[in-house]
Amino acid sequence: MLGACGGGQRQDATEPSGRFAVQITTASFPASQRLSEHTHLVLAVHNVSGKTLPDVAVTVCNVTCAYPAPPGEGTSAAAFGENLQMAGLAHPSRPVWVVDNPPGGAVTAYSNTWALGSLRPGQTAKFDWGVTAVAPGHHVVAWEVAAGLNGKAKAVLQDGSLPHGTFTVLIHRAPAQTYVNNNGQIVTTSSSAP
């Protein structure tokens, strides 16, 4: 007998309900980047709740993670991407950054979401995406933290608000120039053209 989707226990059956206090100890992504530049978006989530988070997760969105989001925003665009406003495209989402190194072992089936498993009280989970810029211009990356994947376990900051934020990034058209000098050192220079 073959198993099929939709049978058995609900996915959220074992996820505890409740609010789990967290602190965002690191939220960084360079505001100025260059085409073909490799960089990192880093978020560190510290559990200050006194109880174990079932599955600490981060969703990365275009402009906002709010639901419902305007067309082309939220998770309707691929993570680290944005939607093109052109008729006739099979899928309008195009990358702004290519994800070279996602957070280790954190991929989920949920749209634009990575999870690092349970997080005990006092522990910190570090999400680190290694990305390379591939589309020039001004871009907004939004992020949101969850305590579980199924919506019953809610992550909150100590003031009760949702742990989320945005990064506004300018990707310059001119890529950084790299060469090896006479001393064998790698030197990186950049042009001032946006």
URMOQUI-V404414 format. One record per backbone hydrogen bond with DSSP energy under -1.0 kcal/mol. NH is the residue of the N-H (numbers start at 0). CO is the residue of the C=O. If there is no record, write none. Layout:
# URMOQUI-V404414
NH/CO
NH/CO
This chain:
# URMOQUI-V404414
6/3
12/9
17/151
19/153
21/155
22/45
24/43
25/43
27/41
32/169
34/171
35/132
36/33
38/130
40/128
41/27
42/126
43/25
44/124
45/22
46/122
47/20
52/118
54/146
55/116
56/145
57/113
58/143
59/111
60/141
61/73
62/139
63/61
72/69
73/61
75/72
80/77
81/93
83/91
85/83
93/81
95/79
96/79
97/131
99/129
100/129
105/102
107/112
112/109
113/57
114/105
115/55
118/52
121/46
122/119
124/44
126/42
128/40
129/100
130/38
131/97
132/36
133/95
134/95
136/170
138/168
140/166
141/60
142/164
143/58
144/162
145/56
153/17
155/19
156/160
159/156
163/161
164/142
166/140
168/138
169/30
170/136
171/32
176/188
178/186
180/184
183/180
186/178
188/176
